[in-house]
Structures are given as C-alpha cells and as structure tokens.
Amino acid sequence: MFDLLVIGAGPGGYTAAARAAKLGLSTAIVEERSWGGTCLNRGCIPTKTLLHASEVYRSAADGAAIGIHAEGLQADIPEIFAYKERISRQLCGGVESLLKGAGVTLLRGRAVITAPGSVRVTGEDGGDYEARRILIATGSVPVRPPIPGLDLPGVMTSDELLEGGDSLYESLVIMGGGVIGVEFATFYANLGCRVTLIEGMDRLLPTMDRELGQNLGQILKKQGVEVLTSAMVRRGEQTPEGLTVHVDQKGKEKAVSGEKVLCAIGRRPCWDGLFAPELVPETRGRSLLVDEDFRTSIPGVYAIGD
C-alpha cells in the first residue's frame, strides 16, 4: 500500500513523486519507457541538443566573412544523433538518481488502473499495487491525422525522426509550423537540407504572439526554407520526385516534394489502455476531465500535465 502512486515519469510525474516523498508520503512511480518522459527523450532536450549542434556547424560554415575558414567542414549525422542520445541518457540517469534519493519506489512497466486505488503493472516490475491516491501523468503523443498518404514509408512523426539519424536528408517537407516543426526546420536547414515548411494558419507559431511567427518566418526564408502559410494539406503520394505533398493554399493547389516528410501537426493526450474496461472516466474532448484540484471523476484518481 502506497500513499501515492504516480503513472508516468515525465516532468509532471517525477517532480510530483519526488515532492510527495520528501513530504513524507510513501510514493511509487511507474514508467513504461524512459525516466524523464517526452521532454528528456523525445522532445525538448533532444531537439535543443540537435539545434545546438546545427548552430555550431552553421557558424563555422559562415565564418569565412570574418576570417574563420573551416576547410573540409562536414556534419556527421550519426555522430550528432549519438551526441543527442548521450545527453538524454545522462539527464535520464539524473532523474532516476533524484527519485531514488527522495525514497521513491521505481516500477518499470505498463500500468492499468483496475479499480479506485488499484493498479496492475505488467513488465519488469509486474504485479498488483494498492495506493490511497493515484496520479496520472502520462503526457502526450504525436498526432497522425487521417490524411491520405500519411501512412506511406518515409512519412514520420517527431518521435520516429528522433530515433533515426542515419544520414542527412537532401530534402524534407514538414507539415506543421508550430514549435516542433520550426525546430526541425531550423536544424535541417542549418545543415544544408532543402526544407519546405507547411502551416495551415496565416503565420508560423500560430498559438504565440503574432510578431514571433511573422519574424521567424522571415528569418527562415532568409535561411533558404520555403515557408507556406495558409496552406492545408490534402494528401500525400509517392512520385518519381520523392514523397509529394499536395496542399491547398488560398484556393490554389500546390505540390511540394521531399526525400522524407515530417508530420508535426500536433500532439494528443496519451491515456490509451490506462483504465480497465469497467472504469470509464469523464472526458473533455480527448482530455481527461479534472476539477480545480486535478481530480478525475474516479475517486482517488488525479491527472496532471499534457
């Protein structure tokens, strides 16, 4: 019996677990994949690491104007991605040490809430566990909308792109001009890849201040990125030119092609299979519905985060 059992070891889950343990609650945390969640493994930290590497390359490549000559300069994609992986592993190890130091019980496996106060874990630390309170912090996953052609080989989500890194693409089409799409556009453009960035709204970063998206669009265009705003993706297909994405831009159809396509249209809450069939929580759209204290409709079960 634990006072608190947290499901998901991302920034929401592991900080909550560490805090609860330090306040004297007997606490356990369940994680199916890697400590640190999306942020440390498939999001913020990996992308910032890649951006740093590409900025170093770009600075060296543009250094001739100020007397810095980098002869034979090259970007080794496998080494860059290995560097990204080392940084993530190091920080994940730090999260694990933080939790152990706080006295949190670490459980590896997939969790299913079988009843209020009861969790079944399958995997390395499989078993049935009881808890006075359960905290859901399972985060989000990339969305792949039902657009024809998005199931073709070579169409990737951000998770799949970060797992790759065998070679530098000659060209890349990115669907989605939010934070994720813009980060990958910057990374690949810095390394010399021909990038096309597609956004359905009238500017990049549409959920942020208008000036940010407008100015960033101008900066990316100067770096050679083809930026298409107010452009809705209609379909994708395999053509002799590569993967071709057809968009409707202000009433006109336009086709853009690339060696690969990144689908960065958005993310959705991830709680698939988290509840036993007889437990049906109230929802708000695709999200779990919570009150002002983050309580779900199931007694003793809370939810936080994305």
N, C-alpha and C positions, 0 to 999 in steps of 0.2 A: 504493500500500500504506500503510494506516494502522496504528498500534499499536492504536487503539481506535476503533470506530465505534458511536455511540450512536443508537438509534432512538427518537425521542420527546423533545421539548424542554420537558417539564413540570418541576416542581421536582426530581424524581428525576433526569431525564436531563440538564438543563442544569447542575445543580450537579456531577454526576459528570464531565461533559465538561470543565467549567472546571477542576476539581480535577486531572483527568488531564493536561490541557495544561500546567498550572502545574508539575506534577511531571516534565515533560519528554517526555511521550508525544505522538506525532503523533496528533491527535484530530479526528474529524469527527462532526457531529451531523445527523441527518435529521429534518425536521419537515414533515408534510403540511399542517398548518393554520397556527396562530399560535404564535410563541415564547411560552413560559410555560405552555402546555398548559391543562388544565381549570382549574387554580387561578386563573390570571390572566384567563382569557377566559370561562369558563362555570361558575365555581364560587365559591371563597372570596372573591376580590376583588370581582367584580360584586355578589354578594349583600350583602357588608358595605357597599358603596357605596350600594346601594338602601336598606338598613336605616338608614344614617346620614341619608339624605335624608328618610325617613319619620319618623324620630325628631325631626328639626328641625320638620317640619310638625306632629307631634303636640304637641310642647312649645308651639309658638305657638298652636295651637288650644285648648289647655288653660290658656292664660296668663291668662284673664280673672280667675280667682280670686285672682291675686296682682297684679292691676293691669296686666297686659300685654294690650292689645287689638289684635288683628291684623284690621283691617277688610278685607273682600274677600279673605280668605285662600283660596288655591286651590293644588292640586297639579297641575302641568303634567306629565303622564306622559311625553310625548315629550322634554321638556327633562330630566327626571330620568334617562331612559334614555340620552340623549345625554351627560349628565354621567358616567354609569356607563361609557359607551364611551370617553370621553376618558381616564378614569383607567386603564382596561385598556390602551389604546394606549400611554399614557405608560410604564407598567410593562413592557409587552412590548418597547418600544424600549430600556428599560434592560437587559433580559435579552440582547437582541441585541448591545448595546454591550459587555456583560460578556463574552460569548462571543468576540466579535471581539478584544477587548482581551487575552484569555487566549491567543489564537492558534488558536482552534478553527475548523476549516473548516465553514462553514454550507451545508447542502444542502437545498433546498426540493423536496419531492416525496414520493411514497409509496414506502416501502421493502418489498422482499420478500427474505427470506433464501433464496438459491437453493442454497447448499451451505455447509458449515462454512467460515467465513472469506470468504464471498462474498455481496454484497448488490447487488441491482438496484434502482435508483431510477427511477421514472417521474414526469415532471413537469418543472418549470423547470430543475432540475439533473440531468436524467436521465442514466443511464449505469450501468456496472458498476464496482463498487468492491470492493477487497480489504482485509481487516483481520485482524490477528492475534487480536483479541478483538472480539466483538460484544456490546453491552449493550442489552437490550430494556427500554424504559421507556415503554411505550405507554399506560399508565394504564387508565382505565375509562370506560364509557359508561352512560347511564341504561337501566334495565330497563323494558320494557313487557310485563308478564306476559300470558299468553293468557286474559284475562278477557273475556267477551263484551261488546262495546260500546266497548272501549278504542281501536278504530280509527275511531271517529266523529270528524267535524270538530269542533274545539273541545276535544278531549282532547289535552293537551300534556305533554311531558316538561319538565324544568327547562331543558334546552338550548333548546328551542323557545320557552319562556316568556321567557327572557332575550333572545332575538332579536326579540321583539315590542316592546310598549311603545307602541302607537298611542293607547290610551285606557285610562282606569281602569275596570276591570270593576265592575259593580254587585254581583255575587256570584261567589264562587269556591268550588268543592269541591276539597279537597286530600286525595288518598289517600296516606297515609304520614306518620306522626308522628315521623320521625327528624329529623336536623339540617336537611336540605333543606326538608322540609315545614314545620317550625316557623319557619324563617327567612322563607319566603314568606308564611306565615300572619301573622306579625308585620308584615311590610312592608305587605301589603294591608289588614289590619285598622287599622293606624295611619292609613291614608289614607281610611278610612271604608267600605271594601268589606265586604260581609257574607260572612264566611268560615266554612266548615264544614271541620273537620279530622278525618280518619278514621284511626285506628290499630288494627291487629289485636291488639296486645298490651294488657296491662291498664293501661299508662301511656304517656305520651309519652317520647321518647328512651329506648327500652327497652334499648339497649346500654350506657347510662350508669347512674350511681348512682340508685337509686330516688327519693331525695329530690329530685333535679333534675327528673325528669319529672313528679312529683306537684306540686311547687310551680309549675313552669312551666305546667302545665295550669290551675291556679287563676288564675294571672296572665292567661293568655289568655282565660279565661272572663270575667274582670272587664273585659277589653277588648272584649267582645262576640263572641268567637269561640265557635262551637258545637263543642265537643270531644267526639268519640265514640271511646271506647276499648273494647277487647274487641269490636271491630266488624270483620267480614270482608266485603270487597267481593265481591258475587256477580255483578253485571252492571251495565252502563250502557245508557241508551237516550235517544233524543231524544223529548221530550214537549213539549206546549204551554208548560210552565213553564220549559223550557230543557233542559239536559243533566241527566238524573236518574240518580243512582247508588243502587242497591239494596244494602243491607248487612244482614248477619245479626248482630244484637247480642244476645248472651246468649239465643239461641233465638228471638228475635223479629225479624221483618223490618221494616226501616225504610227509607224513601226520602228522600233529600235532593237538592235541585236547585240548580243554579247556571248562570250565563251561560257559564262555562268550567270545565273540570276539569283539575287538575294531577295527573299520575301521578308521585309521588315515592316509590315503593315501594322503590327501591334502585338499585344500580349493579352492573355485572359487568365482569370483566377484558376488555380490548379487545385481542385479537390476531388478529382475523379477517383471513384472507388474508395473514398475515405470513410464513408458511412456504410454500415451494414444495411441490407435492403429494407429492413423494417424501420430504420431510422431515416426520416425524411425532414431535413431542416428547412426552415423558411428561407427564401432567397429574394434577392433584389436584382433582377436581370440574371447575369451569370455569377454574381457575387453572393456570398452568404450574408444574410440579413443579421445585423447586430444592433444592440441598443447603445445608449451613451456610455455604458460600461463594458462594451465589446462582448456582451453575452449573446449567444445564438439562441434559437428557440428551443434547443435541447438543454435541459437543466445541467448545470455544471460544465458546460462546454462553451468556450470562448474562441474568438477568431480575431486575428490582427493582420496587418500588412497588406500586400498587394492582393 
